[in-house]
């Protein structure tokens, strides 16, 4: 039991512990990951390329930064890796959607949705 108390005490008082911004910034950044995961339900044509690209780039940049700062912050690295991965997946969805628009002949949509003319 004393060992667990020692581990807990070290965590609380560590340079990246809950008494510092190094803990709380990554904790709140998980909201971005949750938002991107909830966007998986949205159609790809409703997603913003600029916003998703910015989130992906931010995730990549800050993942790298989390490994070179002092103290090294594994929580910051983890959350930003997930921001980059979810953003990258959303960009892939947008790309696939736009590619499907280019490969679909325009006349096939009209023919499939048109009804035969009714006779009077």
C-alpha positions as CSV (number, residue, x, y, z in Angstrom):
1,X,0.0,0.0,0.0
2,X,2.9,2.3,0.8
3,X,4.3,1.7,-2.6
4,X,1.1,2.8,-4.3
5,X,1.0,5.9,-2.2
6,X,4.6,6.7,-3.3
7,X,3.7,6.2,-7.0
8,X,0.6,8.4,-6.6
9,X,2.6,11.1,-4.8
10,X,5.3,11.1,-7.5
11,X,2.7,11.4,-10.2
12,X,0.9,14.3,-8.4
13,X,4.2,16.2,-7.8
14,X,5.9,15.4,-11.2
15,X,6.9,18.0,-13.7
16,X,4.1,16.9,-16.0
17,X,1.6,16.1,-13.3
18,X,-1.9,17.5,-12.5
19,X,-0.4,20.6,-10.8
20,X,0.9,21.8,-14.1
21,X,-0.4,22.9,-17.5
22,X,1.5,20.0,-19.0
23,X,-1.2,17.7,-17.7
24,X,-4.4,19.8,-18.2
25,X,-3.7,21.0,-21.8
26,X,-3.6,17.4,-23.2
27,X,-6.5,16.4,-21.0
28,X,-8.8,19.1,-22.6
29,X,-7.4,18.5,-26.1
30,X,-9.0,15.1,-26.1
31,X,-12.2,17.0,-26.9
32,X,-10.8,17.6,-30.4
33,X,-10.3,13.8,-30.8
34,X,-13.9,13.1,-29.6
35,X,-15.2,15.8,-32.0
36,X,-13.3,14.2,-34.9
37,X,-14.6,10.8,-34.0
38,X,-18.2,12.1,-33.9
39,X,-17.6,13.6,-37.4
40,X,-17.3,10.0,-38.7
41,X,-21.1,10.0,-38.8
42,X,-21.2,13.0,-41.1
43,X,-21.1,12.6,-44.8
44,X,-17.7,13.3,-46.3
45,X,-19.0,16.1,-48.5
46,X,-19.9,18.1,-45.3
47,X,-16.3,18.0,-43.9
48,X,-14.0,20.9,-44.2
49,X,-10.7,20.2,-45.9
50,X,-9.0,23.3,-44.5
51,X,-10.1,22.6,-40.9
52,X,-9.2,18.9,-41.1
53,X,-5.9,19.7,-42.6
54,X,-5.1,22.2,-39.9
55,X,-6.0,19.7,-37.2
56,X,-3.9,17.0,-38.8
57,X,-0.9,19.4,-39.2
58,X,-1.3,20.6,-35.6
59,X,-1.3,17.0,-34.4
60,X,1.9,16.1,-36.3
61,X,3.7,19.3,-35.2
62,X,2.8,19.0,-31.5
63,X,3.5,15.3,-31.4
64,X,7.0,16.1,-32.4
65,X,7.2,19.0,-29.9
66,X,6.0,16.8,-27.1
67,X,9.1,14.6,-27.5
68,X,11.7,17.5,-27.4
69,X,10.4,19.7,-24.6
70,X,11.6,19.4,-21.0
71,X,9.9,17.6,-19.3
72,X,9.0,15.1,-22.1
73,X,5.3,14.9,-22.0
74,X,3.9,11.5,-23.0
75,X,0.3,12.7,-22.5
76,X,0.8,15.5,-25.0
77,X,2.4,13.1,-27.4
78,X,-0.5,10.6,-27.2
79,X,-3.3,13.1,-27.6
80,X,-1.6,14.8,-30.6
81,X,-0.9,11.5,-32.2
82,X,-4.6,10.8,-32.0
83,X,-5.5,14.2,-33.3
84,X,-3.2,13.6,-36.3
85,X,-4.6,10.1,-36.9
86,X,-8.2,11.0,-36.8
87,X,-7.6,14.1,-38.9
88,X,-5.7,12.0,-41.4
89,X,-8.5,9.5,-41.6
90,X,-11.0,12.3,-42.2
91,X,-8.8,13.6,-45.0
92,X,-8.8,10.1,-46.5
93,X,-12.6,10.0,-46.4
94,X,-12.8,13.4,-48.2
95,X,-10.3,12.3,-50.8
96,X,-12.2,9.1,-51.5
97,X,-15.5,10.9,-51.8
98,X,-14.0,13.4,-54.3
99,X,-12.5,10.6,-56.3
100,X,-15.8,8.8,-56.4
101,X,-17.4,11.9,-57.9
102,X,-14.8,12.0,-60.7
103,X,-15.1,8.3,-61.6
104,X,-18.9,8.3,-61.7
105,X,-20.2,9.2,-65.2
106,X,-22.7,12.1,-64.9
107,X,-25.3,10.4,-67.1
108,X,-25.5,7.3,-64.9
109,X,-27.0,9.2,-62.0
110,X,-29.6,10.8,-64.2
111,X,-30.6,7.5,-65.8
112,X,-30.8,5.7,-62.5
113,X,-33.0,8.4,-60.9
114,X,-35.3,9.1,-63.8
115,X,-38.7,7.5,-64.1
116,X,-40.3,6.5,-67.3
117,X,-42.7,9.0,-68.7
118,X,-46.3,8.1,-67.9
119,X,-48.8,7.8,-70.8
120,X,-52.0,9.9,-70.5
